[in-house]
Amino acid sequence: MIDNLQEFLYQFFSSKQCQVTKVNQTELSIQLTRELDQALMNRPFYWHYMDKIGRTGEPMSLHLDTGTQPENKEKEWIHYGSPRLQQIFQYLGQTAKFTVLYETTTSEQRKALLPWLLVNVRVQYYGKQTKEQLHSIGLQLINGQLVTQMMDRLATVTWGRRIEDYCYTISPLIKPKSGFQRVFQYVENQLLDQDNQWIQEANTSLEEELQLLRYFFAEREEQLAKEEQQLRERLSPRIQLTVHNAGLFYLTDSTSSNF
Amino acid sequence: MKIPIERDNDFMTNFEDSLAEPSHLVDWQLFQQSYQMAETMKIPSFTELRAPFFLPHMSFLPHQLQCAETVVQTMNGRALLADEVGLGKTIEAGLILKEYMLRGLAQKILILVPASLVNQWAIELNQKFLIPAYPSGKRVDWKHTNIIITTLDTAKSARHRQAILEQNYDLVIVDEAHKLKNHKTKNFQFVQELAKKYCLLLTATPVQNKLSDIFNLVSLLKPGYLGTLEDFTKQYKHQQLEDDPYLKQLISKVMVRNRRADTGVHWTERQIETIWVSLKEEEQHVYENLQRFFKSRKSVSAMTYIREFCSSREACYLSLKKWLSERPDLMETTDLLTLIEQLPHHSKALKLVDLIKSIDSKVIVFTEYRATQIYLQWLLQQENIPAVIYRGGFKKGKKDWMRQLFQQHAQVMIATEAAGEGINLQFCHHLINYDLPWNPMRLEQRIGRIHRFGQENDVKIYNFALKETVEEHIMNLLYEKIQLFEYVIGDLEKILSDLKVDSFEKEMEKIFNESQSIGESKIKLDNLTAVIQSYQQVDLDEEQSV
């Protein structure tokens, strides 16, 4: 969970190599990079033009305020649900999908690193109403050990994007592709809601709506079929498993054995 | 029970390719941030909304949360919000809007409200819901501004219409949507044409058994289902509109209507006091002259002049003079005018001054007439009582300014009928009906300005009535016997529509105009009252037996 939005944004822009200053408790001043300017500022023509004439172009800066009172127009007021934050979230969601990371150790002993597949799965229930669950699942790709709450476990480890000189990785016995299937299988068998009332409610509601539709569209067959299909798409109970993000994590045996 | 489960196969397929592409990979921090974001924004339950979690400074009432949940979760975001006045429809709409924004389902939003409410909506959305919504200014950019609050008139004007119709809105909100009742109007057609995914129509007009009143609103929300009212009646002429069970069900799928009584919230009380005023001898004399004069003429507007006279010399004088200027042959009226001119200060006005002096708090005074409004302001001024006036015709900025002056400086606000809609004055809990409207809806709207959610005090309502005038009949027969002030308006509306009386006001004018004598009109009013009372009794009995 995000508990401090200003801190969250500060971290985000810093890791994207932007210059960020905390102006006060709620405000941030950000000099964007070209990448972020293109992602957030909605001016493709400017960059197209700069590229055409061979200039580097100047990324814009942002002044964000996460406070609860909008005070002046110079600052951009940002809060959950506001279009700007929604845009940043969307960008983050799209770009931070994959990772490969290696545990950083302090010892200089030669060490083997075990491969883990981490899958953050979102379970979406669609029916008369909707809801979501988020599961973070880790699968050890050698022995098939499977654990939940993987993100919390991984957060206790220091990570590097390169393997350290004195470490080496062990090749997975389980291919990531079948790893995903195992994870999905596990979610479907163990983690889905056991209470099926929502399915009945969705079916009842669909039936009701269909009846209404048939009454009011009785003499317009083609339209009726189209509307029926739309209703079914919206109300037929179904579950969707999507991967929010996933990665390969290489861990020492001692860290692994704590999981 | 078996239901389809879809797995994210695309992700699996892309996974290995992406791992081979270093530019697709991120460090731990961003990876973790993305997960934190997903946890923060997820919708964990079928019934709970996410929005209240992000708005800890707000405390919502149960019926407001319930309403927003129903609209978002089961009505698919297309709904008619028809709560009784003062239950917080704006709050409900704001909650729904916020929820859709949080779920990433709404970014482009158009909010259409009466001119007097534009600023208030902006303030509420910004401060209460932390939603960056902007009132449409002189140079408005429909394409690039995400959340705009504007009026129907501005939106449908030749200057903006096209630009707005080119946008794809995720959500359109229309406040005071009863203005869309008639599908032949430009307003209706414009809203119908807007490209919109979700749509909220807000109305305070009680919608009870008269399906024809909301038929077109429902057809806006469920496009394709109904067609026009004419088509519908033609196609299904085998039955009464009201008896169509499918239509009723369709409506239940789009309408949320909370009544004060159902909310389970303790509302502050209404204390009602009638202030009887007697006309001075010379006033009574003119009043009788006036009545005699019109009785012999059978003028349709007779009742208007008489009611105006009960309000102030000024109101009556001005319209009588206008009437006279169109009829130079009528010498008698000139005498009447002279008589009015010579009258001293109006008895009711003097009583008003006394009453206001005795109230050590803010007071809102409602009158039906502009001339009376100006006169009262002047009169209070003479007594060093600061008063602001408020009218529906004021520009937006002026209205906001007047409201603020009233809140911060003036003791009194004198408002005409047109001010009834929209303005919120919870900081005031004394209301004077200087003259009574004959339309119960307007009365409820007046009271709704101060007796609404957020009012912390019991509300005191003073009704002025002149003895031995038409006001006395109205007060006695209708307001006291029907107990209009205690009853919530919805009940009365229901009764009237059962009785097939469409306008209370017209019905009463008819009674007065058609009656040969005061006695006759009294009997007719008594009859009407008796019928209404018997209905109220039936309602009461039904409630008790349930």
Interface residues (C-beta under 8 A of the other chain):
Chain A: M1 I2 F8 Q11 F12 S15 K16 T68 Q69 P70 W77 H79 Y80 G81 S82 P83 Q86 F89 Q90 L92 G93 T95 A96 K97 F98 T99 V100 L101 N120 R122 Y125 K128 Q129 T130 K131 E132 Q133 L134 S136 M151 L154 A155 W159 R161 P176 K177 F180 Q181 F184 E188 N196 W198 I199 Q200 S205 E208 E209 Q211 L212 L213 Y215 F216 F217 Q223 E227 R234 S236 P237 R238 I239 Q240 L241 T242 V243 H244 N245 A246 G247 L248
Chain B: M1 I3 P4 I5 E6 R7 D8 F11 M12 F15 E16 S18 L19 H24 L25 V26 D27 W28 Q29 L30 F31 Q32 Q33 S34 Y35 Q36 M37 A38 E39 T40 M41 K42 I43 P44 S45 F46 T47 A51 F54 H57 Q73 T74 N76 K98 M101 L102 G104 Q107 N126 Q127 L130 I131 P132 N146 I147 G224 Y225 L226 Y246 Q249 L250 K253
